[in-house]
């Protein structure tokens, strides 16, 4: 993802979910980014621009030990 996309997504996650969330670029991947709170990895944001409609999908796994 482009740096301006990462900034917009970072601001959205901070504003909407938690001000401590951070969106970071993924090494060797340009279609997705990683989401963290502090050093804890939360999930991945995937960029979807199929059919000319741009959207982002956030995927987060929840382990049973975390419940």
N, C-alpha and C positions, 0 to 999 in steps of 0.2 A: 504494500500500500504506500501511497505517497505521504510525505510528511504532513501535508495539510489535512489529509483524511484522518491520520492518526490523532492530530490535535483536536479535530472536531469530535471524533469518537471519544477521546479522553475527556473532553469537556462534557459531553452528553452523559457518560457513565458517572462522572463526579457529581453532576447536577441532579441526575435522576435516581441513582442508586446509593452511592457512597462517596463522599469527598476524598476518601483515601485510596480509591481505585486508580490504577495506572494502566494505560494502554501502551504496549511496547511493540515495536516491529519484531517480526520473527526472522531468525537467521535463515538465509537461503530460500525464503518464501516471500512472494510479493502479492499474494492473493488473500492474506490473512494476517492477523495480529494476535498478541497474547494479552490477557487481562490479569492483573495482580492486585492484591491488597498487601502492601508491604512487600515481603519476600515470598508470600504465599501465592502460588499459581491458582487462578480460578477457572480459566477457560480460554477459548479461542473465538475470535470474531472472524467470520468468513465474508469476503466481499463477493456479491452476486450481481453481475450486470447482464444477465441473460435477457434476451429480447428487448434490450435498450432500457430496461427499468433497473435502476441501481438500488440495491438494498444490502443490508448487513445482517448476518445471522450469528447470534451468540450461542455457543455451545458450552455447557458446563456439566461435568459429571459430578454426582454427589455420592460419595462412598458411604456405605452403611455404618462404618465406624465413626463418621462425622455426625451422624444423627443423634 
